[in-house]
């Protein structure tokens, strides 16, 4: 046994002896490093031998060593402070967790006591279950009762539409009207029935926009009838426009389509969602007015719709409404998705002032902007009634206009020359999307009774030259006169008045 103890003593002593030697050596090293008395003796021994330059070197060495020692002390102190702070934070966190756990236990205990007291009162005074919510003031009980009364329905407005429109009989549509007649009658109706006066050119620009995009932007100074125009359009086609007043707080798609409330188990349905769902039941024309659309950032709350409406196939025009399926969901919501109705157009009104946001190119490129800068001039009009028109017939009128009034090859050649000129002098090019919209818009404008050159003029002014505003106007000022001269050369001095007046207005802003 003595042999075993001897072995363990020598074997383990070798390791622990080495560790102890390290600790002792580290301690001696620390003591020696901060042995200021020994430093003083060394300096004293060499005082008589050091000369002038040698003293300078010695002083530098002394200061450097003092700085190193001070740095070591500083690092040790900071490390200790961080450790103490960390331990305090861990302690505080543990105390907070313990306090929360204690409170949770107390809440559970109080709930049990409340249930016991409630059971005693019910047994004593004979309350029925429907009176429990009145006794406790518990709102959840009231909600549960309401849920029992209405069933598992989360889309109340849409469910009501399913009931109202179940036996819908469509009206007799006027599918004989032509596009020029549609524009003329709309103008006369607005005047005779609503007291709204619009120039026939504005009407044609507005109706032609329906052929090129699903988003129309009416912009200009306040009080010129931007909101009244789509409002009158809804009255004219016997289907009132849906007005969605944009709020400054709008930031995402929930402002348009609503959201599911996990607490109430209801879906908060917006007026736009209700109109979209209703539109799936009929073939009327629907106009949605996004009033003051740029009082919030359009590219935030309307981003998803911009992407969906760009899809080439209407079967891809689908909006995700809810992530799951209930048996009681409305009939036209399939797998939690609603198809964007093809008979709906979105018309935004925009003011450009200090209270609004600038509309980005992402939005402008996908929309058709129309400027309304002047008040309508009153005129006499015969009493003109509204009409019922099927959206398919309305689209057919626009499509026929696009097929029968295609932009001429001569005009396209001039457009390409103008494109080259603008690239060379202003570093701005026409995108493919703008060219496609131009090929759709200009023929539709001609079909409404306008001229090809006026339609091209308007598209270029509002879709291409509008981009000049993002340039440094002081640098392009001298190029504007050359652009006006080139427009005169290509299209004639009597044409392209919208483009020329717009760029000359930019020149005055410098």
Secondary structure, 3 states (H helix, E strand, C coil): CHHHHHHHHHHHHHHHHHHHHHHHHHHHHHHHHCCHHHHHHHHHHCCCCCCHHHHHHHHHHHHHHHHHHHHHHHHHHHHHHHHHHHHHHHHHHHHHHHHHHHHHHHHHHHHHHHHHHHHHHHHHHCCCHHHHHHHHCCHHHHHHHHHHHHCCCCCHHHHHHHHHCCCCCCCCCCCCCCHHHHHHHHHHHHHHHHCCCCCHHHHHHHHHHCCCCCEEEEECCCCCCHHHHHHHHHHHCCCCCEEEECCCCCCCCHHHHCEEECCCCEEECCHHHHHHHHHCCCCCCEEEEEECHHHCCHHHHCHHHHHHCCCCCHHHCEEECCCCCCCCCCCCCECCEEECCCCEEEEEEECCCCCCCCCCHHHHHHCEEEECCCCCCCCCCCCCCCCCCCHHHHHHHHHHHHHHCCCCHHHHHHHHHHHHHHHHHHCCCCCHHHHHHHHHHHHHHHHCCCCHHHHHHHHHHHHHHHHHHHCCHHHHHHHHHHHHHHHHHHHCCCCCHHHHHHHHHHHHHC
